[in-house]
Amino acid sequence: MLSDDGAHFWGRYGAAGLLLRAPWPGGSAAVLLQHRAVWSHQGGTWGLPGGARDSHETPEEAAVREANEEAGLTADLMTVRKTIVTSEVPGPSGPAWSYTTVIADAPEPLATVANRESAELRWVAEDDVAGLPLHPGFAASWARLRALTATIPLLVDGRD
């Protein structure tokens, strides 16, 4: 999609990404990040597995599908906790495009299998995320997401 100011956005029906959390040593949480392949849009930066929504998909379905495609993860390995629209492009009668972050929990840092869109997948302690070269969209929403996840107890073995 092309906005009125000429900016490009991926996905005619919007896009979604998965912020997957897991317990980390010391009682904190880690999140799964994708180091984007250098040839991709904003290549070389760190962000969430995610991508364009299909016309028939909810944000949750799109985020989980993209996490499967980009990291080899399946829906049965995670519990979706919350969704939040983290970016919108205004249109004449409401948002013309939006990016939704889907927050989910896993019982432990899961093994991943990177596809060609990823230079690397890595579990990163939440405290260390901001120190990485982040995708600009993710960087713009990370403080808000971090504050929100602090209010959602991490599920461990399916329990808060």
N, C-alpha and C positions, 0 to 999 in steps of 0.2 A: 504494500500500500504506500502511496505517496501522499504526504500531508500538504496542506495549503502552503506551508513555508518551504516545501521541497525536501523534507526529511523522509527517508525510507523506513518503513516498518514491515517486519516479516510476518506474513499471515493475513489473508483477507478477512478471516473471522477472529482475529486477535491471536494472542499467543499465551502460553502458560509454561511455567517452570516449576520444578520440584525442589523445595527446600527440605531435604531429608535429614533428620536429626537422629543421633544415637548416643547412648551413654559413653562417656570418655573417662579415663582415669582421673581420680580426684573428685568425682561427683559432678563434674561439669558435662557439657554436651559438645559433640562435634557435628559438623555438617559436611555433607558430600558436595565437593566442588569439582567442576569440570574446567580443565585448562584447555581453552579453545584452540583448535588447530590453527596454525598461522595463516592458512589460506582462507579461513572462514571470516565472516563479518566480525570485526573487533578481535581478530585472531591474536593469540598470545596473551589474552587476558583470562581471568578466572571468573566463572559465573556458575549458574545452576544448569543442570541438564534440563532442557526444555526446547520448545519450538512452536511452530504454527499450529493453531487449532484447525481441525476439519469442521465442516459445516454442521455436522451432526454431534459433535463432541461437547461435553461440559469441560470447564477448565480442569477439573480433577481428572477426567478421562484422558485429556490431552497431556497433562503433566506426567501421569503414570505411563502412558504410551511412549512418550519421549524418553523417560528414564529407562524404559525397557530397551528402546532402540539405541540409546547412547551409552548406557551403563550396564545393560544386561539384567536389570532389576525387574521383578514381577510384583504385581499388586498384592499378592498374598504375603509378601515379606514386610509390608508396611501398613501403618494405620494412618489414614488421612485425618488430621486434626482441625484444620481451618484453611480457608482461602481468603486472600486479600488482593484487591486490585492495586497494583503498585505503580502503574503508569497508564495514563490515558491521553489520547489525542482527541481534542474536541472536534465535533462535527456540527453541522447546522441544527440537528435535532437530537443531541446527545452525543456520547462518545463515538467517534468514527473508528477507533481502534483502542484496544486495551491489552495490557499484560497482567496476568493474574499469577501470583505466587501461591502455590499450594504447599502448605506446611504439613509434613508427615513425620511419623516416628518409626524407627526400626529398633528391635530389641538389642542390637549390637551393630558395630560398624560392619556392614555387609561387604562381601567380596564383589568386585565389579569387573566388567569386561568392556573396555573402551572400544567404540567404533571409530571410523575415520574422521569424525568431527572433533575428536578429542586428542590432544597431545598427551593428556594424562587425566586420570580421575584420582582424587585424594580426599580422605577424611581429614578435616582441619578443625582444630579446637576453635570454638566460637570466638574466643579472645584473640585469635591469630588471623582471623579472616581479613580485617581491615588493613593488615600489613602487606597483603598481596596486591599485585596490579590487577584490580577488578575491572570487569566489563562496566562501562559507564552507567548503564541502566541499573545493574546490580549495585554498584557503588552508591548510586543516588538513593536506593531504597534500603541498604543494609542497616543503617541505624534504626530506622522505623521497624524493620523486621526483627532486629535483635531485641528491641524494647518489647515487641509483641510476644516473641517466643519466651521471654522472661516471665510472662504471665501465664503461660501454658505449661503445666507440669509435663516433663518428659515421661512418656510411657516406657516402663521397663517390664518386660515379660507380659505385655498387654495391660498393665496396671499403672496408675499415676504414682 
